[in-house]
Structure formats: C-alpha cells, structure tokens
Amino acid sequence: MNIIWEWANPRKFMAWTDRALPTIAVLAAIVFVGGLVWGFFFTPDDYRQGATIKIFYLHVPSAMMAINIWVMMLVTSLIWIVRRHHVSALAAKAAAPIGAIMTLIALFTGAIWGKPMWGTYWEWDPRLTSFLILLLFYIGYMALWEAIENPDTAADLTSVLCLVGSVFALLSRYAVNFWNQGLHQGASLSMDEKENVADVFWYPALMAIAGFVLLFITLVLLRTRTEIRQRRLQAIEMRERVQG
Amino acid sequence: MIRLLWRDLTLGVRAGGGFGLGLGFFLILVTLVPFGVGPNAENLAVIAPGILWIGALLACLLSLDRIFALDFEDGSLDLLATAPIPLEGVVAMKALAHWITTGLPLVVAAPALGFLLHLDGAAYRWLIITLLIGTPALSFIGAFGAALTVGLKRGGLLMSLLVLPLYIPTLIFGAEVVRRGADGFLVTTPLMMQAGISAGSVALLPFAAAAAIRIALR
C-alpha cells in the first residue's frame, strides 16, 4: 500500500514502472493471448449456441473492464482530490480512452453476438443502453480534459465530473431497467450460483479476464508514463521560453 | 440570498432571451415533430410523452450557459464568491432562478403543447406533475454542468455533451410516468424515483457546482 503514496513523486513512479513494466507487459501478453487461444480453439462448442459462444471470451472481459476502469478512475480521482497525488490524476486521464475503447469493444462484440442469438444487432435493452450511456460519460470526461488548458484545473474539474458522473451512471443503470425489459440473461459468472457456466468455459474465461486486466495495467502504466513525460516537456519548454 | 434571487429573476426577464427563449424553442420543437413523423394522430399520441420531455430537456439546456457565463465575464461572479453568503447558496439561488424562468413556464405551457400532439387525456395530470417534479432536477444538474465549463471559451457545446448524459435518468422516469399514466398503469414507483433524483440533485449538486466554480475562479 505504501508504494502508492510514494508514487506521488513522479520520479519514483517512473523508476518503478521502468523496472516493472517489461515483466508486466510480457505476462499480460502471455495470459491475454493464452486465454483467447484457449477459449477460441480448445473449448467445445456450446450445445445451444454453437461456435458463437467463442465471442464470450472477448465480450465478457471487455464489458467487465469497461465498468472497472470507470471505478478505477473514480478511486484515482478521489485520491487526487484528497491528497493532491499528481500521478493519480494523470493515471485517471490515461485510463479514460482505454475504458472508452473497452466499452466500444463490448458494444461491438455484443452486436456481433446478438445477431445470431437474438436476431438483431442492436436492441434497446437495459444493459446495452447503459453501456452506450457509459460510453457517453467517457467521451464527456475526455472532452473536458482536452478543453481545459491549466493541468491542475483540468484534473480538479474532471475529478468532480467523475464523482458526479459515477452517481448518475449508476442511476442510469437502474433507470433503464424500468424503461425497458431486456434480452440479456442474468449474471452467469457469480461465485455462489449453481447456474454457472460449465468448467470447460469457466477456466479459459477466467484466464481471458486476467489477460484483460493485465493488458489494462500495462496500457495504463505506459500511458501514465507518456503523460508524465509530456508534463516534463511542457515544463522544459516553459523554462526555455522564460529564459528567452 | 433572496435579493440575489430577485436580481437574477429581473435580469432573466429584462435582459431578454432567457425567459421567452426556452418557451419559444419548446413550441418550435413541438411544431416540428408532426412535420418529421407525419400528422397521424395515433402516432403522435404514442410519442407525445417522450417528445414533450425531450423538448423540456433541450429548452432547459439552451439557457444553461446564461446561469454563470455572463456573471463570469463581467466579474460579478468573483464578487459573489467573496460575498458573505456561502457559494453553495449562490449556486442554489441561481439554479432556482433558472428554474423559475425556464422550468416553470414549461410546466405551464406543456398541457397546451400536449394538446397539439394529441396526448392521451389521462396523461395530462401526470405530465404536469412529472414536469413540476423533474424540471428542478434539470436546472440543478444544468447548474453543475454550467459551473464545470464556466471558465472555458467555447463551453456551450462541451456543456451539452456533459449535461445530457446526466439528464438521462430524469428523462427516463419522467417519460415513463407519463406513458404509464396514459395507459392507465400504476405510476408510483417511477414517480418516487424521479422525486428522489430531484431531491438528491437539489440537495447535493450545489456543493459540487460550488466546488467547480471555486476551481475555475482560482
């Protein structure tokens, strides 16, 4: 836990990630590719859904990540507001586009999966709709970062937006349940239910999820490093302009 | 604080735009709908609750940047921020003034426009009630969005991108109540949910908006 507070010093963060990133990246590549290959080529077809079940290994992890990345942004935004932890704010900024892409992947794979299963690419189903809304929140968040010049003001305002946005994203999530009955099945990956998917699908799915998590960690560390370097570059340019 | 409310109200009425603009926009939108979907009374009756609610939403959005932008430009927002009343109170009063100048006229005008769209007879009561409950939430959420973008040069477009997703729950429950009311179903649950959203927005968002303004003025 202590290392998170030490990371408030960008130099320590850079030094640590410089050493750890190659390991994490290789691990992410192995688990990610391994999970997907296992899922795609070494699992039997589902007896009802046939080969279309394969897209499950992309759809479910990306959908989980889409939500979890917003939660991570919420946590990092809170850390920034409370402790003025600069790396934390930059990590939130770095995570947003990844989250938006994950949401897009979930929406697209869902559309491809939905065609053979439900006979339609798009249905105004509560879960689909709430993901579309989530995508809008990501876009708004990124747009606000881009619109403000002063980096500290931008970090403050986007953090406030992230907090309020989380509440409203949650509200929308339950509001759309009222608005329309959906096609989605209930949760099939919970730990305590008997109605879980069979083990043959469960283990590769677990590996694919772990692969997505590791991939996200790799990307967010990389992007945060880029943000820090950009910030340093700005500081250098500013200094040169001042010295003339 | 009461005086601030009066100041904003008189400014809204006298300085043109704010008061009539939202209503005019609402009217034009409702006029455009039959041209877009055809004048068939049955079709119109089906989509009337949604159109009226979306119209109210957009009419509200249209006047949002007036809440803080003008005061920010001429510097009176700095004075208000240093005034002896808390900034949260200033935000609440300004949102309230926005509601009185745009939300309340919409509530009054909505039945007439519902008539134009062949809204089902049983739904009028619920249309008025949901608009009365829901439009304060629109004003307060909008005040938060306006506070976020107050220092920006071209904040208007960005603000609609930020505010409209936040409007979604209010819209869903509002239109749902009217739709259920038109079909004669029970409306209690969505109505309670909407009242909850409004109460929460009015109670909490002034704090978020005041925090955003403090950051922008720093």
Boltz contact constraints between the chains, C-beta under 6 A:
constraints:
  - contact:
      token1: [A, 133]
      token2: [B, 165]
      max_distance: 6.0
  - contact:
      token1: [A, 133]
      token2: [B, 168]
      max_distance: 6.0
  - contact:
      token1: [A, 136]
      token2: [B, 165]
      max_distance: 6.0
  - contact:
      token1: [A, 137]
      token2: [B, 165]
      max_distance: 6.0
  - contact:
      token1: [A, 140]
      token2: [B, 161]
      max_distance: 6.0
  - contact:
      token1: [A, 140]
      token2: [B, 162]
      max_distance: 6.0
  - contact:
      token1: [A, 143]
      token2: [B, 158]
      max_distance: 6.0
  - contact:
      token1: [A, 143]
      token2: [B, 161]
      max_distance: 6.0
  - contact:
      token1: [A, 147]
      token2: [B, 152]
      max_distance: 6.0
  - contact:
      token1: [A, 147]
      token2: [B, 158]
      max_distance: 6.0
  - contact:
      token1: [A, 153]
      token2: [B, 215]
      max_distance: 6.0
  - contact:
      token1: [A, 156]
      token2: [B, 215]
      max_distance: 6.0
  - contact:
      token1: [A, 157]
      token2: [B, 148]
      max_distance: 6.0
  - contact:
      token1: [A, 157]
      token2: [B, 212]
      max_distance: 6.0
  - contact:
      token1: [A, 157]
      token2: [B, 215]
      max_distance: 6.0
  - contact:
      token1: [A, 160]
      token2: [B, 208]
      max_distance: 6.0
  - contact:
      token1: [A, 160]
      token2: [B, 211]
      max_distance: 6.0
  - contact:
      token1: [A, 160]
      token2: [B, 212]
      max_distance: 6.0
  - contact:
      token1: [A, 164]
      token2: [B, 208]
      max_distance: 6.0
  - contact:
      token1: [A, 168]
      token2: [B, 166]
      max_distance: 6.0
  - contact:
      token1: [A, 171]
      token2: [B, 169]
      max_distance: 6.0
  - contact:
      token1: [A, 172]
      token2: [B, 168]
      max_distance: 6.0
  - contact:
      token1: [A, 172]
      token2: [B, 169]
      max_distance: 6.0
  - contact:
      token1: [A, 175]
      token2: [B, 169]
      max_distance: 6.0
  - contact:
      token1: [A, 175]
      token2: [B, 172]
      max_distance: 6.0
  - contact:
      token1: [A, 178]
      token2: [B, 176]
      max_distance: 6.0
  - contact:
      token1: [A, 178]
      token2: [B, 190]
      max_distance: 6.0
  - contact:
      token1: [A, 179]
      token2: [B, 172]
      max_distance: 6.0
  - contact:
      token1: [A, 179]
      token2: [B, 176]
      max_distance: 6.0
